[in-house]
Amino acid sequence: MSTSIRFSHLGLLILAGALPQLSHADEPVPLSQKQKEDAPHWGLGVGIAAQQQPYRGVGSKVTPFPLVTYQSKWISLFGNTLSLKAPKFSDNFSVSLRASFALGDGYKASDSSYLQGMRRRNGSIWIGPAANWHNDWFDMAVSWSADASGESKGQQAAVSFQKDFTISPLFQITPYLGATWLDKKYVDYYYGVRPEEVRANRAAYVGGSTVNTRAGVRVGYKLSEHQHLIFDVGATMLGSKIKDSPLVDSSSVPTVAFGYFYAF
């Protein structure tokens, strides 16, 4: 997952990560678990997220966003991410082809006075394979994706680990840790300064590949059989090639997100 500078995208990614666990937590074991997993189910909710943006002169924002999920044998939708599932050969391992619409990535020159004279950077559609592995110690997710819309023409790869701790039938805590590699084209597009964008207080900059790391904790609370609250607090530590950009005045990006979810 990449560091987003718009909150609807990041908030969806953060809170959607909790939905698969919360929407079916503590359900009784059905007669046919496979039939239960293959049966379509969906959910709706609303979230709100706040984040200190990394770009110079762009302050914090608070943005609401919808939460929509759908799960079937071959398709899953969590927020802004649609996955086509491969056949499962193990209950603990899954592979999918994933498309994620990062609508909020990028910026406009009007976002701050410092960005005046910069060309608009747009969000992208990212497509690539993903895999998830569950074991007794942690859950691991890996993914690789490429910019299918051609905005940055970049690539990114991510790995993350999380561990669910069930405190009670109603309360769950999930610490997580992850890293995202961003290639040169991605960093140069979102954080580079082209020759025609140079100003007296803004030097030219060509970005290079880098790694962002993220850590945080997510809390889930079950209001009823179908209703759930989700709270997440975390921070992304920006890679060196992003921190070196004259457009950036922060080394980390703290985030807070909260959501309400109803599982049908």
C-alpha positions in Angstrom: 0.0 0.0 0.0 1.5 3.5 -1.0 1.5 6.7 1.2 -1.6 8.6 0.2 -1.8 12.4 0.6 -5.6 12.4 0.3 -7.6 11.0 3.1 -10.4 9.2 1.4 -8.0 6.8 -0.2 -5.8 6.2 2.8 -8.8 5.9 5.2 -10.4 3.3 2.9 -7.2 1.3 2.9 -6.8 1.5 6.7 -10.3 0.6 7.7 -11.0 -1.9 4.9 -8.1 -4.0 6.4 -10.2 -4.6 9.4 -13.5 -5.5 7.7 -12.8 -9.2 6.8 -12.0 -10.0 10.4 -14.8 -8.0 12.0 -17.6 -8.8 9.7 -17.5 -12.5 10.7 -15.9 -12.4 14.1 -17.4 -14.7 16.6 -19.9 -16.3 14.3 -21.0 -19.8 15.0 -19.3 -22.4 12.9 -21.7 -23.4 10.1 -22.4 -27.0 9.0 -20.5 -26.3 5.8 -17.7 -23.8 6.3 -16.9 -23.9 2.6 -20.5 -23.1 1.6 -20.4 -20.2 4.1 -17.2 -18.7 2.7 -18.4 -19.1 -0.9 -21.8 -17.4 -0.3 -22.0 -13.8 -1.3 -22.1 -11.3 1.6 -21.7 -7.5 1.7 -21.6 -4.6 4.0 -22.0 -0.8 4.2 -20.6 1.9 6.5 -19.0 5.3 6.8 -15.6 6.4 8.0 -13.7 9.6 8.7 -9.9 10.0 8.5 -7.4 12.7 9.4 -3.8 13.0 8.3 -1.0 15.5 8.3 0.0 15.7 4.7 3.7 15.6 3.8 3.7 18.4 1.2 5.1 21.8 2.2 2.4 24.2 3.1 -0.5 21.7 3.0 -2.0 21.3 6.4 -4.1 18.6 8.0 -7.5 17.7 6.7 -10.4 15.7 7.9 -12.4 13.8 5.3 -15.5 11.5 5.5 -15.7 8.5 3.1 -18.0 5.6 2.4 -17.2 2.0 3.3 -18.5 -0.6 0.9 -17.6 -4.3 0.9 -18.6 -7.4 -1.1 -17.3 -10.9 -0.8 -18.0 -14.0 -2.8 -16.1 -17.1 -3.9 -14.3 -15.3 -6.8 -14.7 -11.6 -6.1 -14.0 -9.3 -3.1 -14.5 -5.6 -2.8 -13.1 -3.6 0.2 -13.3 0.1 -0.2 -11.4 1.2 -3.2 -9.9 -2.3 -3.9 -11.4 -4.9 -6.2 -9.8 -8.4 -6.2 -10.4 -11.4 -8.4 -9.5 -14.5 -6.4 -7.5 -17.5 -7.7 -8.7 -21.0 -6.7 -7.7 -21.8 -3.1 -5.5 -24.9 -2.4 -5.1 -24.1 1.2 -7.2 -22.5 3.9 -4.2 -20.5 5.1 -3.0 -19.1 1.7 -4.8 -17.1 -1.0 -3.8 -15.4 -4.2 -5.7 -12.7 -6.1 -5.4 -10.2 -8.9 -6.0 -6.8 -7.4 -7.1 -3.4 -8.8 -7.0 -0.3 -6.5 -8.2 3.1 -7.5 -6.0 5.7 -5.7 -8.2 8.6 -6.5 -6.7 10.8 -3.7 -3.0 10.5 -4.6 -1.3 13.6 -6.0 -1.9 17.3 -5.5 -3.1 20.5 -7.2 -1.0 23.7 -7.4 -3.8 25.4 -5.4 -3.3 23.1 -2.4 -0.6 25.5 -1.0 1.2 28.7 -2.0 4.5 26.7 -2.2 3.0 24.4 -4.8 2.1 27.3 -7.1 3.6 26.7 -10.5 3.6 22.9 -10.2 1.7 20.8 -12.6 -1.1 18.8 -11.2 -0.3 15.2 -10.1 -3.2 12.8 -10.5 -4.2 9.6 -8.8 -3.8 6.3 -10.6 -5.4 2.8 -11.0 -2.9 0.2 -9.6 -3.2 -3.4 -10.8 -1.2 -6.5 -9.8 -1.0 -9.8 -7.9 -1.4 -10.1 -4.2 -1.1 -13.0 -1.7 -2.1 -13.5 1.9 -0.8 -16.0 4.3 -2.3 -16.8 7.7 -0.5 -18.8 10.4 -0.6 -19.2 14.2 1.8 -16.2 14.8 0.7 -13.5 12.4 -1.0 -12.7 9.1 1.2 -11.7 6.2 0.3 -9.9 3.0 2.4 -9.2 -0.1 1.6 -7.4 -3.3 3.1 -5.9 -6.4 1.3 -3.4 -8.6 1.9 -1.2 -11.6 0.3 2.1 -12.6 -2.3 1.0 -15.2 -3.6 4.5 -15.9 -0.2 5.8 -17.0 -0.1 8.8 -14.7 3.3 8.0 -13.0 4.1 4.9 -15.0 5.5 3.6 -11.7 5.5 0.4 -9.8 5.2 -0.5 -6.1 5.6 -3.5 -3.9 4.4 -4.0 -0.4 4.7 -6.4 2.5 2.8 -6.2 5.8 2.3 -8.2 9.0 -0.5 -8.0 11.5 -1.6 -10.0 14.6 -5.2 -10.1 15.9 -5.7 -10.2 19.7 -9.2 -11.0 20.7 -9.6 -9.4 24.1 -13.3 -10.4 24.5 -16.1 -11.6 22.2 -16.7 -7.9 21.5 -13.2 -6.3 21.4 -10.2 -6.9 19.2 -6.8 -5.2 18.9 -4.6 -5.6 15.8 -1.1 -4.1 15.7 0.5 -4.0 12.3 3.7 -3.2 10.5 4.5 -2.8 6.9 6.8 -1.5 4.2 6.2 -0.3 0.7 8.8 0.0 -2.0 8.2 2.8 -4.5 10.1 2.9 -7.8 11.9 5.9 -9.3 9.1 6.8 -11.6 6.5 6.9 -8.8 8.7 9.0 -6.5 9.7 11.4 -9.4 6.1 11.9 -10.5 4.7 12.7 -7.0 7.7 14.3 -5.4 10.0 15.5 -8.2 10.4 19.0 -9.5 10.7 19.4 -13.3 12.9 22.1 -14.8 9.9 24.2 -15.9 8.6 24.0 -12.3 11.8 25.5 -10.7 11.4 28.7 -8.7 13.7 30.7 -6.5 12.6 28.8 -3.4 12.1 25.5 -5.2 15.0 23.6 -6.7 14.8 21.0 -9.4 14.6 17.5 -8.0 14.6 14.0 -9.6 13.2 11.3 -7.4 14.7 7.9 -6.8 13.3 4.6 -5.6 12.6 4.4 -1.9 10.9 2.5 0.9 8.1 3.8 3.2 7.4 2.0 6.4 4.2 2.1 8.4 3.2 1.0 11.9 0.1 1.3 13.9 -2.7 -0.4 15.8 -6.3 -1.0 14.8 -9.1 -1.5 17.3 -12.4 -3.2 16.5 -15.5 -3.2 18.7 -18.6 -5.3 18.0 -21.8 -3.4 18.8 -24.1 -6.2 17.7 -24.2 -9.2 15.5 -24.0 -7.0 12.4 -22.6 -3.6 13.6 -19.0 -2.8 14.2 -16.8 0.2 15.1 -13.3 0.5 13.8 -10.5 2.8 15.1 -7.0 3.1 13.7 -4.0 5.2 14.6 -0.7 4.9 12.9 2.2 6.7 11.1 4.0 6.3 7.8 7.8 6.9 7.9 8.7 8.4 4.6 11.6 7.0 2.6 14.8 9.1 2.1 14.1 9.9 -1.6 10.8 11.4 -0.6 12.1 13.3 2.4 14.9 14.8 0.2 12.3 16.4 -2.1 11.9 20.2 -1.7 8.2 19.6 -1.9 8.2 17.7 1.4 8.7 19.2 4.9 8.0 16.2 7.0 9.7 12.9 7.7 6.5 11.0 8.8 2.8 11.1 8.2 0.6 10.4 11.3 -3.0 9.3 10.6 -6.2 8.6 12.5 -9.2 6.9 11.1 -12.6 5.9 12.6 -15.5 4.0 11.0 -18.9 2.4 11.5 -19.7 -0.8 9.5 -22.8 -2.9 9.1 -22.3 -6.4 7.8 -25.4 -7.9 6.1 
